[in-house]
Amino acid sequence: MSNTHLTTTPVFHQAGEGDHVLQMRACVTVKLAGAAAEGSRVGAAEFNAPPRFGPPLHVHSIEDELLQVLEGDVRVVCGDCDVVVGPGGFAYLPRGVPHTFRVLDRPARMLAVFTPGGLEEMFARSGVPSEVERLPEEGEAPPASLEALTAEYGVEHVGPPLEG
């Protein structure tokens, strides 16, 4: 069956391509803006994060998150589950369930897919644009910039980041 009636233009990015923003201590690369998909049905961002990086425990009220670990080891907590996910590993983080992650001993790269899309815009709006994918230098990206937008995007912080 051919799909000759595309209503959305396909999007392709090679490794290292996309819209890069420095966000806290990580680099977020928007691979698919929700606005590029019909009805904002999906969005995607790649996270390049240093060891011991992770967000506060939070809840999404709008979107489900699919997290594919590409490199590194990431401890993912979602509801009562606490799992270390390695390269090639996958996690489904449903809306309405508190979740977080923490990069363990080496840098990690993760692809996050949001459905519906739109949350990737929060990272783009609050980060510092970068021409290339790279980790920010100390103090380069303001740590509080993301938190100022979380309520607008239906994200509520309900606990601290993971430690250890």
Disulfide bonds with the S-S distance in Angstrom:
none
